Amino acid sequence: MEENKNLNILDEVNKGATMGMDAISFVSEKATDSDFKNVLDTEYNKYKKISQRVNDLYSQYSDKEPHETNAMNKMMTWYGVQMKTMTDDTTSKLSELLMQGTNMGIIEGRRLLNEHHHIDSDVENILNDFVVMQEDSVETLKKYL
């Protein structure tokens, strides 16, 4: 049971990280401001590091691969970015879209932290780092609104 809880949290963190990387990739294609593009690259790498940490730890709990976003979610994220930037693809709008997604990740991460008190410390550290990283991202993105 405990192991399953740890595995589920690692899966959720990895899904959030891969979704963040997908969204940043799609938004980055539309970004024209070089400072903002540099921020996006930095944020992408933070998500990638979290995902790598999940992958490194995952084998302790399962012989499978961690869950990522599926093709349908990836397509819906791409489609959402396309539709929401059709008439407004300013840096402000792109920042807003990323902030909305990041806030959903923060809410889910905080919920997981609050609901699961007896998880392995390595798993809890990754989850906490993921939430704090996203909270920092929101602060960074606010500057581009």
Secondary structure as GFF3:
##gff-version 3
##sequence-region A 1 145
A	DSSP	alpha_helix	2	28	.	.	.	ID=ss1
A	DSSP	alpha_helix	34	58	.	.	.	ID=ss2
A	DSSP	alpha_helix	71	84	.	.	.	ID=ss3
A	DSSP	alpha_helix	91	115	.	.	.	ID=ss4
A	DSSP	alpha_helix	121	142	.	.	.	ID=ss5
###
